[in-house]
Each structure stands twice: as structure tokens, then as C-alpha cells.
Amino acid sequence: MRIEKDGWTWALGPMIVAAALSACGGGSSSDASTSSGSGSSSGSGSSSSGSTVTAPSITTQPVSQTVSAGASTSFSVVASGGGTLSYQWYKDGNAISGATSAAYALSNVSSSDAGSYLVIVSNSAGSATSSAATLTVSSSTSAACDTSYLSNVISAISSFETALGSSLTASASYPSASYTNAQLNVYKTNWSNLPPGAISFSRPGITLSQLSTSAQVAAFNALAKTALSTAGYTDLQGVLAADDYLGYTKNANGYGADLYHVAVVGTPSTTGTWTLMFGGHHLAFNINFNQGCAYPTPHHIGVEPRTSFTTNSHTNYNFYSSGTYQVLADKANAMVAVFSNLGSSLLSGAFLTGQTFSDILIGPVEANTGSYAKVTAKFTAVAASSSRGVLVSSLSSAQQAYVTAAIQQYLNDYDSATAARLLADYQAAYGSTYVAWANASGSYSSTGPDVSANGTYMRIDGPRVWIEIAVQSGVMITNQTHYHMMFRDKSYDYYNQLGS
């Protein structure tokens, strides 16, 4: 039997026809229920004890990716539902033998591995079919930089400056000929995880409130869409919508999409070193370019509220669509999945006993300095610690796949060539990469990380990659927690241009 899913025609064997029909709406049942998850599902049932079993719902979908031939990669899914969940992965409609876990890892990939992958999650009550994720395999053995991406970004900046006019362009731009390297470095470090009134410096560039015409707003959106991937642009829109929700629904002073900034530090070129910055309270996209390659760290992102919200009427700036949002759930779910799939012994080994975190450990400690010294000092202290968690190389291939998927949640905010280049480097260092977590008490709990609890903390700590999530009590919405997240590259933050 054949079904269509996300533009692909899937030839499914007889063993899973019933599940596929159910997942795609081809079957019916008198007690069928539709899940609110993003994957399709059907059915409900009862266990032998008489309790109702909920059909599976997919909360985090597998992500499309581009990798180089010979590299390793993985797909993963996060699903919820009652009873025991079963998994079966498919490539181009064919069941993959042995691929029956929530994560599917591939090593030494070749062109024959390229294709479309999805997973069907099932239990006694029904099934859910994930969206299809595409694996693209580059023929090159080392990931190259995407020169067309760079050219497109430079063109989008030029169009944006044309729409701004000379006065606003002068306020948004910091050309290399007009500033010393020391001055440019200070501007690059002027980002924070705090709202404007809580910092002692001004973020560089112009605020979105200064974009007063539809042409200027359209040019900004086009620039953001060009510089970021679809996932990255979605994150940007969600953070702006959330800050407007706080500012105009909760009447929070100092919050709002109109207070976010855009700046170009240095002179855009295909060979020089320069930075494109999108920033504000819960956002810092610092995309550094050098010799045609992108180096997109440090990258901070956060959100309040953590749970879903509906946008208010303050959408006249047109930086996001009206509707319902739940921002950064995919990133948080992917990180939680790393620890929920470790097993009791490794989960205990990954716990940072006696350590507590009220925020991300290595946030904007270098803010307004133009120096990397404070960041280096913190990384040095972590490296010297007697407890860093468990090594990724000690995990099974399926468990490592969850780590890879969590890293990809950040890399995939950027262009595919940049993501592939960095992922290959980070995976090659799994022998020296740790995963760790903590809670507010500093004492181990077998329940693992809980994003609804203040003080929950998770991180991935490698020779280069550094990703951390801190869960804090809400500032404006006090009955729930909110996220701060950090992605750094210890060797290439700011393209390693800041002095010590």
C-alpha cells in the first residue's frame, strides 16, 4: 500500500498498513481521539488494569540536515503517550531493519543514505507518524562554506540599508574604516540576557521601533530570513512575539519587540571579518563572518512564557504573525531527551552533585568589554572541575544520537553548510565531550531534569561546543518557569577575534 506524507509517496509493507492508515486519517474507530501533538495520531485504548491509554503524540519532530560523506549523524523524535511506546523508522517509505528506538544513528554516511526519513510511534491505543526529515549528503569529505549564502546575506544587508536611508544606515552600521578594532570588539560584546533597563550599556545598532515604513520592515524581515534558517527565523519571531506578550498583555515595562536591535559591525565583504547582530532581551544572534565562512556564536536565546501563549493586538510592527506560540519547546525537549534516555546509572553519573545554577553559567560575562578573558576564565574553571558529567563517547550509539539531536537544535538555526561544518567538528570530539545536569537542591533525583522546576540546569560541554539551558522562575509570569539558553564555540566565539 502507498500513502503520501509531506510531499513523498510512501510504500508501506503490510505489517504497518493499519498503523499508517490510522496515522494519516485513513481509518476510523468509535473511540478514536485526535492528539494535540504535531504528529498525526489516532485511537485510544485500555490497559489490562482498565485505565485509559493515550495514543502517542509527537512533541519534537526529526530535523532535516546536510552532512558530508563519511560523517556521522542521527535523527530523533520525542513522543508522549500511555503504555509502552514502539518506534519504527523508515527511509523513503521502507522500514529500516533494527531502527526501533526513538533515535536512529547513521555512521560513515554515503550518497546511498540520502533520502527522506520518518518514524511511526505506536502503542496499544494507536500511532503517530512524524514529519519527514531529509538527509542530504555532500560529496565532499569536508564540509565547505556556502559562498552563495554569504553573497545573499550581503545583498540583503544592502537592500536593508537602501530601505533605511542614509541616516538610519549610519546608526545601524559600524564600518571598519571608521572604528578601531578595539571599538568594534566592544560593540560585538554589547549583548545581554536582560531587558534594556537592567543593563548599563546600549546595544549596538537601531531598534525595530525605528523602522517606520512597510518597506523598512519588509527589508528587515528579508534580511533575517536570509541570515537565519527557517528554524532560526521561527525562533526570532517567537521571541519577539513573547516579549510583546509581556510588554502589552502583562503591561511589563521595558519589554516588547520594538526594543530589539539590528546592527552590522565591521564592513560586509566576502573576504573580511565582520558581524551581523540581532539582539534584545531574550535574543543574541551574533553571526560572525570571516573569509566567506559563518561562525554563529555566541548565541543566546530565551523566552518567557515557557508554555503556549496567544499573541496580543500589538502586531503593528509586523515582525511576527498573530496566533499561538510555544517558543523553544523543541530545544528544551531535545535536551531533556538526552537525560531521560541515559538509564539510572548514567543519569546519576551525569548529575553535578552539590552544584546549583540560578542562570546560565557562561552568559554575557564579557558584555561591554571587548575582551574574552572572563569567558576563558570560566571555561578554564569548568575544565578543572572534578565533576563534569558523563562522556558522550561512553554512551550507546542511540544515546549519542540524542546528544547530536540536541546540538542540531542550535546549529539548525543557521544555514545548512555552517551547521554541517560545525556538527562534524563537534561529533569528532565526543571522546572529550560531557553531558551534565543539576537541580535547585544540589542533590541527585532519579526523576531527572524537570523544566517546570526552578533551578533545573542541563549542558553539553565539549572541547569546542558549549550548550546550556537554565530554568528560572518566571519574572513577569510568576506561576511558571522560563528559559535561558546559551550556545558557544570555545574556539570560534566572535571568530576568535577578541583579545584576552
Secondary structure as UniProt FT lines:
FT   STRAND          2..5
FT   TURN            6..7
FT   STRAND          8..11
FT   HELIX           14..16
FT   HELIX           17..23
FT   TURN            24..25
FT   TURN            30..31
FT   STRAND          40..42
FT   STRAND          44..46
FT   TURN            48..49
FT   STRAND          52..54
FT   STRAND          57..60
FT   STRAND          65..68
FT   TURN            69..70
FT   STRAND          73..76
FT   STRAND          78..80
FT   STRAND          86..91
FT   TURN            92..93
FT   STRAND          94..95
FT   TURN            97..98
FT   STRAND          103..106
FT   HELIX           111..113
FT   STRAND          115..123
FT   TURN            124..125
FT   STRAND          126..129
FT   STRAND          133..138
FT   HELIX           147..164
FT   HELIX           166..172
FT   STRAND          173..174
FT   HELIX           176..178
FT   HELIX           181..188
FT   HELIX           196..198
FT   STRAND          206..207
FT   HELIX           208..210
FT   HELIX           214..227
FT   HELIX           230..244
FT   HELIX           245..249
FT   TURN            253..254
FT   HELIX           257..259
FT   STRAND          261..265
FT   STRAND          273..280
FT   TURN            281..282
FT   STRAND          283..290
FT   TURN            291..292
FT   STRAND          293..295
FT   STRAND          299..303
FT   STRAND          309..310
FT   TURN            316..317
FT   STRAND          324..325
FT   TURN            327..328
FT   HELIX           329..340
FT   HELIX           344..349
FT   TURN            353..354
FT   TURN            361..362
FT   TURN            365..369
FT   HELIX           373..384
FT   STRAND          390..391
FT   HELIX           392..394
FT   HELIX           397..411
FT   TURN            412..413
FT   HELIX           416..428
FT   HELIX           430..432
FT   STRAND          434..438
FT   TURN            446..447
FT   TURN            451..452
FT   TURN            454..455
FT   STRAND          457..461
FT   STRAND          465..473
FT   TURN            478..479
FT   STRAND          481..489
FT   TURN            490..492
FT   HELIX           493..496
//
